[in-house]
Amino acid sequence: MKKSRERIKAEEGLVMTPKQKWDNFWFYYKKPIIIATIFLVMIGVFIYDMVTKVTPDYNIGILTEKYLSFEQIGVLEDKLRPLCKDIDGNGKVDVQINYYQLAVNENSQLDPNTQMASMTRLAGDLDLAQSTVFITDSPEFFHETFEMFAYKDGSEIPEQTPVKAEEVGYLLTDTKLFEDLKGFEDFRICLRVKPYGKQLKKEDIKKSYFASIDLYKEIIGDING
């Protein structure tokens, strides 16, 4: 806001106290200062996110309509971490559980906002080939919907082929690692379909995918002795 010539001359003749000077300054420059401050805060948040961003060595997806607590998900991470490796070489092992709460029938009472958020994140996960290992209590439904799984030996399922739960995954509690896991008795551990060629050309996706395959084999390896 420009001051009028008369006001400028009037102010020049005044002897103002520090408070009056501050109030006068703030009156004219409040708006640009606020805008500049917001802009600087946004830049700071962006830089902080970039600096502190952690790329997990392993992504494990959970697909279910059930509510799972942070404690339950934390137990999964704690059990998995000792079997995992430092893929990116940053000196620590980062395991991330990607929890997707999705309705599996028309009568579901699941909150629509939760459903939409999970659907959006799962679509991104599948597109970017983040999670290779999935844990789910409805493998038939999710494969029919997304055609996202391989057979439990890792081989490809032909398109539009119906599958049974035991064909695409092992019961989680049949493994020694998870035999005492509470609340997951009807969940199965499954492999996603192999990413398409363009995805596997990215070195980070390729490393994560094959490391996750090894993790899956180690988890289910004790089932058959």
Secondary structure as UniProt FT lines:
FT   HELIX           5..12
FT   HELIX           18..52
FT   STRAND          58..64
FT   HELIX           70..80
FT   HELIX           81..83
FT   TURN            87..88
FT   STRAND          95..101
FT   TURN            106..107
FT   HELIX           112..128
FT   STRAND          133..136
FT   HELIX           139..146
FT   TURN            152..153
FT   TURN            159..160
FT   HELIX           165..168
FT   STRAND          169..171
FT   HELIX           172..174
FT   TURN            176..180
FT   TURN            182..183
FT   TURN            185..186
FT   STRAND          188..192
FT   HELIX           197..200
FT   HELIX           203..220
FT   TURN            221..224
//
